[in-house]
Amino acid sequence: MSDSTRGFFEEVVEPAVIRLFQKRGLNLTQTWHSAKVNRQGLAMEIPTIAMNDTELVAIQYEYQLSKDDVVDLLTAVKRTVIPKP
């Protein structure tokens, strides 16, 4: 993502997404940008994480979102973020 596109998402899209979740009762109080995970040789980046004390939302920006995009993100999160027992 280019710097100008990233700026657009951070300045315009992100606040709208936060408001959207808040209207649905999820009071997100913090945002983090460019969260990166590298675990056991597997890496991923989540452009924005929004959270409160008990809930976390990973926000992935896509111009055109497909079912495969969602499946790919969930697979990457499962592989790299969620610890194995």
C-alpha positions as a printed NumPy array, in Angstrom:
array([[  0.   ,   0.   ,   0.   ],
       [  1.436,   3.395,  -0.927],
       [  1.949,   6.105,   1.692],
       [ -0.868,   8.233,   0.24 ],
       [ -3.269,   5.28 ,   0.223],
       [ -2.258,   4.341,   3.773],
       [ -2.862,   7.95 ,   4.841],
       [ -6.329,   7.883,   3.278],
       [ -7.251,   4.732,   5.152],
       [ -5.845,   5.984,   8.453],
       [ -7.524,   9.396,   8.167],
       [-10.837,   8.515,   6.527],
       [-11.611,   4.807,   6.589],
       [-10.32 ,   3.936,  10.072],
       [-12.441,   6.535,  11.933],
       [-15.508,   5.386,   9.975],
       [-14.814,   1.752,  10.889],
       [-14.398,   2.687,  14.565],
       [-17.727,   4.566,  14.482],
       [-19.365,   1.584,  12.769],
       [-18.283,  -0.775,  15.549],
       [-19.254,   1.74 ,  18.243],
       [-22.756,   2.07 ,  16.766],
       [-23.019,  -1.704,  17.143],
       [-22.065,  -1.571,  20.812],
       [-18.345,  -2.345,  20.564],
       [-16.587,   0.582,  22.24 ],
       [-13.107,   0.47 ,  20.764],
       [-10.77 ,   2.8  ,  22.64 ],
       [ -7.325,   2.2  ,  21.103],
       [ -5.872,   1.729,  17.638],
       [ -2.478,   0.39 ,  16.62 ],
       [ -1.013,   0.614,  13.127],
       [  1.083,  -1.908,  11.234],
       [  1.019,  -4.712,  13.767],
       [  3.606,  -7.249,  12.644],
       [  3.981, -10.841,  13.73 ],
       [  6.86 , -13.15 ,  12.923],
       [  6.578, -16.528,  14.598],
       [  8.489, -19.647,  13.654],
       [  9.322, -18.27 ,  10.211],
       [  5.743, -17.263,   9.415],
       [  5.084, -13.544,   9.103],
       [  2.08 , -11.3  ,   8.627],
       [  1.104,  -7.67 ,   9.011],
       [ -2.26 ,  -6.343,  10.138],
       [ -2.659,  -2.725,   8.993],
       [ -4.796,  -1.64 ,  11.956],
       [ -5.831,  -3.2  ,  15.233],
       [ -8.649,  -1.593,  17.197],
       [ -9.319,  -2.744,  20.729],
       [-10.681,  -2.085,  24.179],
       [ -9.947,  -3.849,  27.47 ],
       [-11.552,  -7.137,  26.416],
       [-11.996,  -7.208,  22.627],
       [ -9.724,  -6.853,  19.607],
       [-10.623,  -6.235,  15.957],
       [ -8.086,  -6.787,  13.178],
       [ -8.776,  -4.396,  10.296],
       [ -7.485,  -5.387,   6.862],
       [ -8.024,  -2.865,   4.066],
       [ -8.951,  -4.174,   0.61 ],
       [-10.158,  -2.318,  -2.47 ],
       [-12.245,  -5.325,  -3.437],
       [-12.827,  -7.852,  -0.696],
       [-13.424, -11.445,  -1.701],
       [-14.23 , -14.533,   0.307],
       [-10.685, -15.745,  -0.425],
       [ -9.261, -12.555,   1.151],
       [-11.147, -13.293,   4.379],
       [-10.119, -16.957,   4.386],
       [ -6.481, -15.987,   3.75 ],
       [ -6.487, -13.474,   6.628],
       [ -8.085, -15.922,   9.07 ],
       [ -5.637, -18.648,   8.036],
       [ -2.677, -16.304,   8.523],
       [ -3.943, -15.21 ,  11.941],
       [ -4.455, -18.79 ,  13.013],
       [ -0.938, -19.767,  11.857],
       [  0.977, -16.804,  13.233],
       [ -0.926, -15.167,  16.091],
       [ -2.876, -17.832,  17.963],
       [ -0.475, -19.88 ,  20.109],
       [ -0.66 , -23.64 ,  19.828],
       [ -1.447, -25.519,  23.069]])
